[in-house]
Amino acid sequence: MEFANKLVGLASRAANNNVVIDVCLVTSFAVLGIRSLNQQNVIESLEAEKDSLNKSNKALKKVLWDWKQQLFAEASSPSPLVPLDSLKAIYGESPTPPTGDAAKGVKSPPAKFIV
């Protein structure tokens, strides 16, 4: 019990001592500053990675566009591997003819709404 009383007395003197409080505050400020620097480094590296990914995405889009243009050029040749109409349907550049009941003009029954 006497040991507990000494600990309580020591803690109360430390709580009233401005030096101890100042050391705790400076330590907290230093820890927060270090954490902030680490987070800033992570943010900078993520931004650099984002720029790199954006550049590679743009390069891939350009390659895909060039391939598409090459496919359309080959489809325009006298003996194409894939007809131009099929390519336009694949890339969504021409309307596809309706199939099934929609082609016959038959309307589907309205959907039932249940609450």
C-alpha positions as CSV (number, residue, x, y, z in Angstrom):
1,M,0.0,0.0,0.0
2,E,2.9,2.3,0.8
3,F,4.3,1.7,-2.7
4,A,1.0,2.6,-4.3
5,N,0.9,5.9,-2.2
6,K,4.4,6.7,-3.4
7,L,3.4,6.1,-7.0
8,V,0.3,8.3,-6.6
9,G,2.4,11.0,-5.0
10,L,5.0,10.8,-7.8
11,A,2.3,11.0,-10.4
12,S,0.7,14.0,-8.8
13,R,4.0,15.9,-8.5
14,A,4.8,15.1,-12.2
15,A,1.3,16.3,-13.3
16,N,2.0,19.6,-11.5
17,N,5.5,20.0,-12.8
18,N,5.7,22.2,-15.9
19,V,8.9,20.5,-17.1
20,V,7.2,17.1,-17.4
21,I,4.2,18.6,-19.1
22,D,6.5,20.5,-21.6
23,V,8.4,17.3,-22.3
24,C,5.2,15.4,-23.0
25,L,4.0,18.2,-25.3
26,V,7.3,18.5,-27.2
27,T,7.4,14.7,-27.6
28,S,3.9,14.6,-28.9
29,F,4.7,17.4,-31.4
30,A,7.8,15.6,-32.6
31,V,5.9,12.3,-33.1
32,L,3.1,14.1,-35.0
33,G,5.7,15.9,-37.2
34,I,7.5,12.6,-38.0
35,R,4.2,11.0,-38.9
36,S,3.3,13.9,-41.1
37,L,6.6,13.7,-43.0
38,N,6.1,10.0,-43.5
39,Q,2.6,10.6,-44.9
40,Q,3.8,13.4,-47.1
41,N,6.4,11.0,-48.6
42,V,3.8,8.4,-49.2
43,I,1.5,10.9,-50.9
44,E,4.4,12.1,-53.2
45,S,5.2,8.5,-54.2
46,L,1.5,7.8,-54.9
47,E,1.3,10.9,-57.1
48,A,4.3,9.9,-59.0
49,E,2.8,6.4,-59.5
50,K,-0.5,8.0,-60.6
51,D,1.3,10.1,-63.2
52,S,3.2,7.0,-64.5
53,L,-0.1,5.0,-64.7
54,N,-1.8,7.9,-66.6
55,K,1.0,8.0,-69.1
56,S,0.9,4.2,-69.6
57,N,-3.0,4.3,-70.0
58,K,-2.7,7.0,-72.6
59,A,-0.1,5.0,-74.5
60,L,-2.3,1.9,-74.3
61,K,-5.3,3.9,-75.6
62,K,-3.3,5.1,-78.5
63,V,-2.1,1.6,-79.3
64,L,-5.7,0.3,-79.2
65,W,-6.9,3.2,-81.4
66,D,-4.1,2.4,-83.9
67,W,-5.1,-1.3,-83.9
68,K,-8.8,-0.4,-84.5
69,Q,-7.8,1.9,-87.4
70,Q,-5.7,-0.9,-88.9
71,L,-8.6,-3.3,-88.6
72,F,-10.9,-0.9,-90.4
73,A,-8.3,-0.3,-93.1
74,E,-7.9,-4.1,-93.6
75,A,-11.7,-4.5,-93.7
76,S,-11.9,-2.0,-96.5
77,S,-9.5,-4.0,-98.6
78,P,-10.8,-6.3,-101.4
79,S,-10.5,-9.5,-99.4
80,P,-11.0,-8.7,-95.7
81,L,-10.7,-11.3,-92.9
82,V,-13.5,-9.6,-91.0
83,P,-16.2,-7.7,-93.0
84,L,-16.6,-4.0,-92.3
85,D,-20.2,-4.4,-91.2
86,S,-19.1,-6.9,-88.5
87,L,-16.4,-4.5,-87.2
88,K,-18.9,-1.6,-87.0
89,A,-21.3,-3.8,-85.1
90,I,-18.6,-5.0,-82.7
91,Y,-17.4,-1.4,-82.0
92,G,-21.0,-0.1,-81.8
93,E,-20.7,2.2,-84.7
94,S,-23.7,1.0,-86.5
95,P,-27.2,0.1,-85.1
96,T,-27.8,-3.6,-84.8
97,P,-31.0,-4.9,-86.2
98,P,-33.6,-5.9,-83.5
99,T,-34.0,-9.6,-83.0
100,G,-36.7,-11.9,-81.6
101,D,-40.1,-10.4,-80.5
102,A,-38.8,-6.8,-81.0
103,A,-38.3,-7.5,-84.7
104,K,-41.9,-8.7,-85.0
105,G,-43.3,-5.6,-83.3
106,V,-44.7,-7.7,-80.4
107,K,-44.7,-5.8,-77.1
108,S,-43.7,-7.6,-74.0
109,P,-46.2,-7.6,-71.1
110,P,-45.5,-4.8,-68.6
111,A,-43.5,-5.8,-65.6
112,K,-45.4,-6.3,-62.3
113,F,-44.4,-3.9,-59.6
114,I,-44.9,-5.4,-56.1
115,V,-44.4,-3.4,-53.0
